C-alpha cells in the first residue's frame, strides 16, 4: 500500500471519474447558467451618451495691445466651471425640466438624484497629444441617460450653462480686477493729496527759509555786509572829522571840560545806537544829556560857535550812520539765521518730496493698470478674449454607450462553463473513495483477480432514460430561449439568416 508522509493511506484523486459521473449535470448547468447570463446581460438597461466638443479659442486681439486679466489656464477654468454648473440648484433645475430623470418613483431622495446627475455628467479634456504637458485646446462635455433624447437635451443645456458660466466668470474676474485697481487708485489719490497738503503746509510754515531762496539770501547778505563795511568806513571818517572839530574847539578857553564830557556822551551814544533802536531808554537818556550839555555850553567866540555847530552836525551824522549800521547788523543776523535754517528745512522738504514722488509713482502705475484693466474688461464683455465655442453640438445617440454586452456575454458564458467544471473538480478532489481496478491496484499494490462489471437493473435504466429526457428538454428550452433572445435583442432571425446566406453566396 502507498502512504503519505503523515502515514495516511494515499487514494488516487477521482477528477476524471467525477467529471464523467456528473457530465450530464455539468452540461445542463452550463446551458442553464449560460442562458441566465445571456438573459441577465440583455436585461441590463442601455445607457446612451450624447457628447459635444467645445473648442477653447485663443484671444483674437494680440496680447501686446490688450492683455487679459484672466490668467488661469483653460483646464483649471473648465474644472471651476464644472463645479459651478454641478451645484445642487442648477442640477435640480435640470431635473425639474426633465421629469423623466427622476424615474418612476416620485419619492426619490433629492441627494440621490443630485448625485446621480453628477455621475452622469462627463467632462474630458482634449490637448495636443504630441506634447507631454500640452495646453487644453478643447474638451468633451456629455451626459448619460437611458433615453437618448433626454441625453441630447440635457447635453445641450449643459453646453449652454458652460458657455454662459465661462463668459460670466471671466467678466466677473475682469470686473473685480478693475474695481480693485480703482479702489487702490482712490486710496493713493487721497494719500497723494495729503502729501501735497503736507508739503504746502511745510512751505507755508518755513516760507522765509525755503531752499529756493538761498541764492537770494546770499546775495542780500553780501550786499548787507558790503553796506556795513561802507557804513563803518563813513563812521570812521566822520569820527575823524569830529575829532578835528573838537581839537579846534578845545583850544577855546573853558571848553575843555565841557567838551570832554560831551565827547564821552557821544561815544556812548554811538556805541548804544549800533545795538538798540532809537526808542530804547538808554539812548533817549544819552540824547537828553547831550542836548543839555550842548545848550549849556560856555560862550565862545563866533569861531567857536561855528565849530560847535559843525561838531553837532557831525554828531547827528554819526547818529544816523550808527542807526543805519544797527539796522544793517540786524539784517545780517536775520539773513544768517535764515541761511543756517535752510539746510534743515531743505532736509524736511526732501523727505516730503521723496514721499510725494513715491506715492505719485505708485498712483501713476495703478492708474495705468486701471486703464489696462478697463480695456481688458471691455475685451471680455465684447467676447474678444479667450472663449468657448461649440465645435460639434450634441448629437442624438443611435448606439448605447454602455454596457459592452459582448464583453459581458463573453464573461457570463466563461463563468457558466468554468463554475460547474470547478465544482465537479472540487468534488473529485474531496472524493476519497476507491473506484475501479486501477484505483484498487494503486492502493493495494496488487491487481485484482476478478473484475465484476456494473449490473444495471430495469429501474436504473428507466431513471437514466428519464434523466436523459429531462436533460434533452432543458437543453431544448435553453436553445429556444437563446434563439428568442437573439431574435428580439440582437437581430431578427430572418435578417441574420439572410446575412449568412449572402455571406456564403447562397442567395
NORVEN-V629222 format. One record per backbone hydrogen bond with DSSP energy under -1.0 kcal/mol. NH is the residue of the N-H (numbers start at 1). CO is the residue of the C=O. If there is no record, write none. Layout:
# NORVEN-V629222
NH:CO
NH:CO
This chain:
# NORVEN-V629222
4:8
7:4
10:2
14:428
18:14
19:15
20:16
21:17
22:18
26:22
27:23
28:24
29:25
30:26
31:27
32:28
33:29
34:30
35:31
36:32
37:33
38:34
39:35
40:36
41:37
42:38
43:39
47:402
48:145
50:143
52:141
53:392
54:139
55:389
56:137
57:387
60:384
65:62
66:62
77:73
78:74
79:75
80:76
81:77
82:78
83:79
84:80
85:81
86:82
91:87
92:88
93:89
94:90
95:91
96:92
97:93
98:94
101:98
102:99
103:100
113:109
114:110
115:111
116:112
117:113
118:114
119:115
120:116
122:142
124:140
126:138
131:128
137:126
138:126
139:54
140:124
141:52
142:122
143:50
144:120
145:48
151:147
152:148
153:149
154:150
155:151
156:152
157:153
158:154
159:155
160:156
161:157
162:158
163:159
164:160
165:161
166:162
167:163
168:164
169:165
170:166
171:167
172:168
173:169
174:170
175:171
176:172
177:173
178:174
179:175
180:176
181:177
182:178
183:179
184:180
185:181
186:182
187:183
188:184
189:185
190:186
191:187
192:188
193:189
194:190
195:191
196:192
197:193
198:194
199:195
200:196
201:197
202:198
203:199
204:200
205:201
206:202
209:206
213:210
214:211
217:213
218:214
219:215
220:216
221:217
222:218
223:219
224:220
225:221
226:222
227:223
228:224
229:225
230:226
231:227
232:228
233:229
234:230
235:231
236:232
237:233
238:234
239:235
240:236
241:237
242:238
243:239
244:240
245:241
246:242
247:243
248:244
249:245
250:246
252:249
255:252
259:255
260:256
261:257
262:258
263:259
264:260
265:261
266:262
267:263
268:264
269:265
270:266
271:267
272:268
273:269
275:272
276:272
280:277
284:280
285:281
286:282
287:283
288:284
289:285
290:286
291:287
292:288
293:289
294:290
295:291
296:292
305:301
306:302
307:303
308:304
309:305
310:306
311:307
312:308
313:309
314:310
315:311
316:312
317:313
318:314
319:315
320:316
321:317
322:318
323:319
324:320
325:321
326:322
327:323
328:324
329:325
330:326
331:327
332:328
333:329
334:330
335:331
336:332
337:333
338:334
339:335
340:336
341:337
342:338
345:341
346:342
347:343
348:344
349:345
350:346
351:347
352:348
353:349
354:350
355:351
356:352
357:353
358:354
359:355
360:356
361:357
362:358
363:359
364:360
365:361
366:362
367:363
368:364
369:365
370:366
371:367
372:368
373:369
374:370
375:371
376:372
377:373
378:374
379:375
380:376
381:377
382:378
383:380
384:379
387:57
389:55
391:53
392:53
401:47
402:47
405:403
408:404
409:405
410:406
411:407
412:408
413:409
414:410
415:411
416:412
417:413
418:414
419:415
421:417
422:418
423:419
424:420
425:421
426:422
427:423
428:424
429:425
430:426
431:427
440:436
441:437
442:438
443:439
444:440
445:441
461:457
462:458
463:459
464:460
465:461
466:462
467:463
468:464
469:465
470:466
471:467
472:468
473:469
474:470
475:471
476:472
477:473
478:474
479:475
480:476
481:477
482:478
483:479
484:480
485:481
486:482
487:483
488:484
489:485
490:486
491:486
496:492
497:493
498:494
499:495
500:496
501:497
502:498
503:499
504:500
506:501
